[in-house]
Amino acid sequence: MDKKTRDKLISALSYFSILWLVGYIGEKDNDIVYFHSKQGLTLFIYNLIGQIIMIIIGSGIIGMLFSFIFAISSLGFSIIGVYNAVLLRKEKLPIIGNIKI
């Protein structure tokens, strides 16, 4: 596998749950992969916070509404992140991408 394809793969995997660790730990010298790993970490923390909020809110109309909005936004952020990773773009995720970690 050539370097460009490897960078795309590792960068795209960063947006799937805990897989951001692969690039974050193993590719600190690779600017594009490390960037997407940090964006993946931001998305991971966003998902954790959302899960905690859903536990606190519980079920009910407000809980279901929050759950729906959260799931759609999380999926959207993942799709945007993977798209940018495959194109090897260093573009931050909308809304949550500017959070410094």
N, C-alpha and C positions, 0 to 999 in steps of 0.2 A: 504494500500500500504506500503510495507516495505521500509526502508531507502535507500537501494541500488537502487531500482526501481525509487524512488522519485528523488534521485540524478541524475540518468540517464536522466529522463524526464526533469527536470529543466535545466540541463546542455545542453541537445540537443535543448531545446527551445531558448537558448541564441543566437543561430545563425539565428534566424528569426526576423528580423527588430528590433523593440523596446522591444521585449520580454527579452532582456539581462537584463533589469531593475529588473525582478523578482528575479533572483539570486543575482544581484549586491546589491540590497537593503535588501532583505529578508534573504540572506544566507551568510552574511559576515564571520560567524564562520565556515562555511563548505568549506574547502580548495579546493576541486575539483570543486564544483559548482561555487565558487567565481572565480576560474581560468578561467573557460569557460565563465562566465559572462564578464570578462574583455576581453577575446578574441572576444566575441560577440560584445562588445562595439567597439573594434578596427575595426571589419568588418562593423559595422554600420557607423562609421566615414568614412571608405574607400568608402562605398556606397554613402554617402552624398557628399564627394569630387568629386566622379565620376559623380554624377548627376549635380553638379555645372559646372564641366568641359564640360559636354555634352551640357548644356544650352549655355555656352560661345562659344563653337565650332559651334553649330547649325547643321543643316542638310548639306548634301553634302557628297562627297566620304570620306573625312577625318572624318567627324562626324559619318558616318555610320560604318566605320572601327573601330573607337574608341569605339563606342557603342557596337559593336559585341565583341570585345576583352574584354571590361569591363564586359559585361554580363556573358560571359563564365568564366572569372576569379572569379567573385563574386559567381557564382553558384558552381564553383569548391571549393572555400574556404568554402562555407557553407556545402557542402557534406563532406569535410575532417573534419571540426569542429564537425559536428553531429556524424560522424563515431567515432572520438576520444572520444566524450562525452558518447556515448552509451557503449564504452568499458572502460569508466572511466579512460582514459589515460590523462595525463597532457602534451600533445604535442602541441607546438605552431603552428599556421597556417603558411604555407610557405610564404615567402616574407614579409607579413605584421605583422606576429605574434610577431616579436621582437620590435615593436614600443611600447614605454612606454607611458602609459596614466595615 
